[in-house]
Amino acid sequence: MKKILLIGWKDLILAFRDRAALLLMLATPFLLTLGLGFVTGHFSGSSGGIESIPVILVNQDGGQLGNALVDVFRSSDLAQLVAPTVVADPASARQQVDADKAAAAVIIPSGFTASIIPAAGAAAPGPAVQIELYTNPASPTSAGVIKTIVERFLGRVEVGRVAGQVAVTQMLQTQRIRPQDAMQMGAQIGAQQAASNRTLSAITVATSENGGGGIPFDPLAYMAPGMAMMFLMFTAALSGRSLLVERSQGTLPRLLVSPVTSAQVLAGKTTGAYLTGVAQMLILIAASTLLFGLRWGDWLGVLVLVLAAVVAATGWGMIITALARTPGQVMSVGSAITLLFGILGGTFINMDAMPAWFRVATKITPNAWGLDGFTTLALGGRLADVVVPVAALIVMGLVLFAAALVILNRKGIAQP
């Protein structure tokens, strides 16, 4: 074990003595995060994020549920998040969105309430109608927030509808109401649910700790981990490349003829890559906390997530090294995969605007799991809330490392 740690420590020292490596590992992600801080308004006292989102509401329904949705957007809970404007003409609402004056238009069609709650004297709800959400492609994040509010509201309406059906069915089975009164009772339950939807917010924009206040989300808390995860992949590829560099320069054969086994050499090189990645992540986190005042969340959760993320990144670095033939191939392939993972993992694009299958495909990247965990912690989550990302990252890294070990042994790279 001591020999493995010595080899790993040696690689760590060499990495931090390399000016080019330091530029890639620390300076570049730090400067990009600094630039993002100015872009998001982090240093100007503005959140620069999702607040006062202009949204146009068209309520052609006029019923209980239509009015309830309008009241949700006008509620005090969302006062700092959205700036709703009510208009009567759907065409005018769409024009304002097209003119980039609003992030989205929510058009509630006539008959929306009647399609869920039977009108007085009606034997059944009316024909199904759909709420139209007309979004601005230039504001995908803000439009995504509006979509979430509407979906949460509709989800609660659906829950209330099903609950009403179950309640009426149970009352009929226990003969507490007559069959001819079932529709009237269902309408009353629906009306009560509509009133509940009007008074309760459909979305929570801040989380709370026990005995504490709200924890606002800083957009930089999403961008900084994205940059850190992307450049962690660069570091993992660079560290794995050192195995091929030492073999081509003749230092690896000299190491192998010393009293160490090939397994110890591979374990030591992997340990060096892992320690380098951990050091890089912790330095970036500490720097962003001290200089930017960035809140990463629960420190125990952050530390465990960092350790797990580096396991996955190191696994990818080792598998790239195992499949490559030359150090140059490691860097070219590693750079391409790093940029691809940055895109798939959400560093450059908004995942909420992508189709469901695409969001599932991103789970092959450590970036997606890492960003998921860091965002959860920044929103007030604890270690228990990031168990799934941590487990996924560790399993990913171990599987990749095992595959890399098999390939390296077959190619005889770690043989004298």
C-alpha positions in Angstrom: 0.0 0.0 0.0 2.9 2.3 0.8 4.4 1.8 -2.6 1.1 2.6 -4.3 0.7 5.8 -2.3 4.3 6.9 -3.1 3.7 6.4 -6.8 0.5 8.3 -6.6 2.0 11.1 -4.5 4.9 11.4 -7.1 2.4 11.9 -9.9 0.5 14.5 -7.9 3.6 16.5 -7.3 4.6 16.3 -10.9 1.1 17.5 -12.0 1.3 20.6 -9.8 4.8 21.4 -11.0 3.6 21.5 -14.6 2.6 25.0 -15.5 0.6 23.9 -18.5 -1.3 21.4 -16.4 -2.0 24.1 -13.8 -3.3 26.4 -16.5 -5.7 23.7 -17.7 -6.7 22.3 -14.2 -7.1 25.6 -12.3 -6.6 28.8 -14.1 -8.9 28.1 -17.1 -12.0 26.9 -15.1 -11.4 29.6 -12.5 -11.4 32.4 -15.2 -14.4 31.0 -17.0 -16.3 30.8 -13.7 -15.2 34.4 -13.0 -16.6 35.4 -16.4 -19.9 33.6 -15.7 -20.1 35.5 -12.4 -20.1 38.8 -14.3 -22.5 37.5 -16.9 -25.0 36.3 -14.3 -24.8 39.5 -12.4 -23.3 37.7 -9.4 -20.8 40.5 -8.7 -23.3 43.4 -9.3 -25.6 42.5 -6.5 -28.2 41.1 -8.9 -29.1 37.4 -9.0 -29.0 37.6 -12.7 -31.1 34.5 -12.7 -34.7 33.6 -12.9 -36.7 36.4 -11.3 -39.6 38.6 -12.5 -40.2 36.4 -15.5 -42.8 38.2 -17.7 -45.7 35.9 -18.6 -48.9 36.6 -20.4 -52.1 35.0 -19.1 -55.3 34.6 -21.2 -58.2 33.2 -19.3 -61.0 32.4 -21.7 -62.4 29.8 -19.3 -63.7 32.1 -16.5 -64.4 29.0 -14.4 -63.1 27.9 -11.1 -60.0 26.2 -12.3 -59.1 28.8 -14.9 -59.4 31.5 -12.2 -57.4 29.3 -9.8 -54.5 29.1 -12.3 -54.5 32.9 -12.8 -54.5 33.3 -9.0 -51.5 31.0 -8.7 -49.4 33.2 -11.0 -50.6 36.2 -9.0 -49.9 34.7 -5.6 -47.5 36.2 -3.1 -45.4 33.0 -3.2 -44.5 33.7 -6.8 -44.4 37.5 -6.6 -40.6 37.7 -6.9 -40.4 35.0 -9.6 -43.0 35.9 -12.2 -44.5 39.1 -13.5 -47.9 38.1 -14.9 -50.0 40.2 -17.2 -53.6 39.3 -18.1 -54.9 40.0 -21.6 -58.1 38.9 -23.4 -56.8 38.1 -26.9 -54.7 35.0 -27.5 -53.2 36.4 -30.7 -52.0 39.5 -28.8 -50.4 37.3 -26.2 -48.5 35.3 -28.8 -47.4 38.5 -30.5 -45.9 39.8 -27.2 -44.0 36.5 -26.9 -42.8 36.7 -30.5 -41.6 40.3 -29.8 -39.5 39.0 -26.9 -41.6 40.9 -24.4 -42.5 37.8 -22.4 -41.0 34.4 -21.8 -44.3 32.5 -22.3 -48.1 32.9 -22.8 -50.5 30.7 -20.9 -53.8 30.4 -22.8 -56.6 28.8 -20.8 -59.3 27.8 -23.3 -63.0 28.1 -22.8 -64.5 25.0 -21.2 -61.3 24.0 -19.2 -63.1 23.9 -15.9 -66.2 22.1 -17.4 -63.9 19.4 -18.9 -62.9 18.4 -15.3 -65.7 19.5 -13.0 -69.2 18.8 -14.4 -71.3 22.0 -14.8 -74.5 22.4 -12.8 -77.1 20.0 -14.2 -74.6 18.1 -16.4 -74.4 14.4 -16.2 -70.7 14.3 -16.9 -67.7 16.6 -17.6 -67.5 18.3 -21.0 -65.1 17.3 -23.8 -61.4 17.4 -23.0 -59.5 20.7 -23.6 -55.9 21.6 -23.3 -54.1 24.6 -21.9 -51.8 26.2 -24.5 -48.3 27.1 -23.4 -46.7 29.4 -26.1 -43.0 29.8 -25.2 -40.2 32.1 -26.3 -37.3 30.0 -27.7 -34.9 32.8 -26.7 -35.7 32.3 -23.0 -35.6 28.5 -22.5 -34.9 28.7 -18.8 -37.6 31.2 -18.0 -40.1 29.3 -20.2 -39.1 26.1 -18.4 -40.1 27.7 -15.1 -43.5 28.8 -16.4 -44.0 25.3 -17.8 -43.2 23.8 -14.4 -45.7 26.0 -12.7 -48.4 25.0 -15.1 -47.5 21.3 -14.9 -47.5 21.4 -11.1 -51.0 23.0 -11.1 -52.4 20.5 -13.6 -50.9 17.7 -11.6 -52.7 18.8 -8.5 -55.9 19.2 -10.5 -55.5 15.6 -11.7 -54.9 14.4 -8.2 -58.0 16.2 -7.0 -60.1 14.7 -9.8 -59.0 11.2 -9.0 -59.5 11.8 -5.3 -63.0 13.0 -6.0 -63.8 9.9 -8.0 -62.5 7.7 -5.3 -64.5 9.6 -2.6 -67.7 9.4 -4.5 -67.2 5.7 -5.3 -66.7 4.9 -1.6 -69.7 6.9 -0.5 -71.8 5.0 -3.1 -70.5 1.7 -1.8 -71.3 2.6 1.8 -74.7 4.0 0.7 -73.9 7.4 2.2 -75.3 9.0 -0.9 -77.8 8.0 -3.6 -76.6 7.2 -7.1 -78.6 10.2 -8.5 -76.6 12.5 -6.1 -73.2 11.2 -7.2 -72.6 13.9 -9.9 -73.6 16.7 -7.5 -71.3 15.4 -4.8 -68.4 15.1 -7.4 -69.0 18.7 -8.5 -68.9 19.9 -4.9 -65.6 18.0 -4.3 -64.2 19.5 -7.5 -65.2 23.0 -6.4 -63.4 22.5 -3.1 -60.3 21.3 -4.9 -60.4 24.3 -7.2 -60.5 26.6 -4.2 -57.6 24.7 -2.7 -55.5 25.1 -5.9 -56.2 28.8 -5.8 -54.8 29.3 -2.3 -51.8 27.0 -2.4 -48.8 27.7 -4.5 -48.0 25.3 -7.3 -44.2 25.6 -7.1 -41.6 26.1 -4.4 -38.8 28.5 -5.3 -36.7 28.1 -2.2 -36.1 25.4 0.4 -35.9 25.8 4.1 -33.7 24.2 6.8 -35.0 23.3 10.2 -35.0 26.5 12.2 -33.6 28.4 9.2 -34.8 30.7 6.5 -35.1 30.2 2.7 -32.1 29.2 0.7 -32.2 31.0 -2.7 -30.6 29.4 -5.7 -27.6 31.2 -7.2 -27.3 30.4 -10.9 -23.5 30.5 -10.4 -23.9 27.4 -8.2 -25.0 25.5 -11.3 -22.4 27.0 -13.7 -19.3 26.7 -11.5 -19.8 22.9 -10.9 -20.4 22.5 -14.6 -17.1 24.0 -15.4 -15.3 22.2 -12.6 -16.7 18.8 -13.8 -15.7 19.5 -17.4 -12.1 20.4 -16.6 -12.0 17.4 -14.2 -12.4 15.3 -17.3 -9.4 17.1 -18.9 -7.3 16.4 -15.8 -8.3 12.7 -15.8 -7.3 12.3 -19.4 -4.0 14.2 -18.8 -3.2 12.0 -15.8 -3.9 8.8 -17.7 -1.7 10.0 -20.5 1.3 10.0 -18.2 1.3 6.2 -18.2 1.9 6.1 -22.0 4.4 9.0 -21.7 6.5 7.2 -19.1 6.5 4.1 -21.2 7.6 5.9 -24.4 10.3 7.8 -22.4 11.6 4.6 -20.8 10.9 5.6 -17.2 8.1 3.1 -16.8 10.2 0.0 -17.6 12.8 1.2 -15.0 10.0 1.5 -12.5 8.8 -2.0 -13.3 12.2 -3.6 -12.7 12.2 -2.1 -9.2 10.7 -4.2 -6.3 7.1 -3.4 -7.3 4.5 -5.4 -9.2 2.7 -4.3 -12.3 -0.5 -4.2 -10.3 1.1 -1.8 -7.8 2.3 0.4 -10.7 -1.2 0.6 -12.2 -2.8 1.2 -8.9 -0.2 3.9 -8.1 -0.8 5.7 -11.4 -4.6 5.5 -10.9 -4.1 6.8 -7.3 -2.1 9.7 -8.6 -4.8 10.6 -11.2 -7.4 10.4 -8.4 -5.5 12.6 -6.0 -4.9 15.1 -8.7 -8.6 15.3 -9.5 -9.6 15.6 -5.9 -7.1 18.4 -5.3 -8.3 20.2 -8.4 -12.0 20.1 -7.4 -11.3 21.1 -3.8 -9.1 24.0 -4.8 -11.8 25.3 -7.2 -14.5 24.9 -4.6 -12.5 26.7 -2.0 -11.6 29.5 -4.3 -15.1 30.0 -5.5 -16.4 30.0 -1.9 -13.8 32.5 -0.7 -13.6 34.8 -3.7 -17.2 34.6 -5.0 -19.1 33.9 -1.8 -20.6 30.9 -3.6 -22.7 28.5 -1.5 -22.1 24.9 -2.4 -24.3 23.6 0.4 -23.8 20.9 2.9 -20.0 20.4 3.2 -20.2 16.7 4.0 -22.4 16.1 1.0 -20.0 18.2 -1.2 -17.0 16.3 -0.1 -18.5 12.9 -0.6 -19.8 14.0 -4.0 -16.4 15.3 -5.0 -14.8 12.0 -4.1 -17.4 10.1 -6.1 -17.1 12.4 -9.1 -13.4 12.0 -9.3 -13.8 8.2 -9.1 -16.0 8.3 -12.3 -13.7 10.8 -14.1 -10.6 8.8 -13.3 -12.3 5.7 -14.6 -13.0 7.5 -17.9 -9.4 8.7 -18.0 -8.0 5.2 -17.5 -10.3 3.6 -20.2 -9.2 6.3 -22.7 -5.6 5.5 -21.9 -6.1 1.8 -22.2 -7.7 2.1 -25.7 -5.2 4.7 -27.0 -1.9 3.8 -28.6 0.0 7.0 -28.1 0.0 9.9 -25.7 -1.2 12.1 -28.5 -4.3 9.9 -29.0 -5.1 10.2 -25.4 -5.2 14.0 -25.5 -7.1 14.2 -28.8 -9.7 11.6 -27.8 -9.8 12.9 -24.2 -10.4 16.4 -25.4 -13.2 15.4 -27.7 -14.9 13.3 -25.0 -14.5 16.0 -22.5 -16.3 18.6 -24.7 -18.9 16.0 -25.7 -19.6 15.2 -22.0 -19.7 18.9 -21.2 -22.5 19.3 -23.8 -24.4 16.2 -22.8 -23.9 16.8 -19.1 -25.5 20.3 -19.1 -22.5 22.5 -18.9 -23.4 24.5 -22.0 -27.1 23.7 -22.7 -30.3 23.7 -20.7 -31.4 20.1 -20.1 -35.0 21.1 -19.4 -35.4 22.1 -23.0 -34.3 18.7 -24.3 -36.5 15.6 -25.0 -36.8 12.9 -22.3 -34.7 10.4 -24.2 -31.9 12.9 -24.5 -31.9 13.5 -20.7 -31.7 9.8 -20.1 -28.8 9.5 -22.5 -26.8 12.1 -20.6 -26.6 9.7 -17.6 -23.7 8.0 -19.3 -21.6 11.1 -18.3 -20.2 11.9 -14.9 -21.0 15.5 -15.6 -24.8 14.9 -15.5 -24.7 13.0 -12.2 -22.3 15.5 -10.7 -24.3 18.5 -11.7 -27.5 16.8 -10.4 -25.8 16.3 -7.0 -24.2 19.7 -6.7 -27.5 21.4 -7.7 -29.4 19.4 -5.1 -26.8 20.5 -2.4 -26.9 24.1 -3.5 -30.7 24.1 -3.0 -30.3 23.0 0.6 -30.0 19.2 0.2 -28.0 17.0 2.5 -25.8 13.9 2.0 -28.9 11.7 2.1 -30.4 13.5 -0.9 -27.4 12.8 -3.2 -27.0 9.1 -2.5 -28.2 8.2 -6.0 -25.7 10.4 -7.9 -22.9 9.3 -5.5 -23.6 5.6 -6.0 -23.9 6.1 -9.8 -20.6 7.9 -10.0 -18.8 5.3 -7.9 -20.2 2.3 -9.9 -19.4 4.0 -13.2 -15.8 4.6 -12.1 -15.2 1.1 -10.8 -16.7 -0.6 -13.9 -14.5 1.6 -16.2 -11.4 1.0 -14.1 -12.0 -2.8 -14.2 -12.4 -2.7 -18.0 -9.3 -0.5 -18.4 -7.2 -2.9 -16.2 -8.2 -5.9 -18.4 -7.3 -4.0 -21.6 -4.0 -2.8 -20.2 -3.0 -6.3 -19.1 -3.8 -7.7 -22.5 -1.8 -5.0 -24.2 1.1 -5.6 -21.8 1.6 -1.9 -21.1 2.4 -2.4 -17.5 4.9 -5.2 -18.1 8.7 -4.8 -17.8 
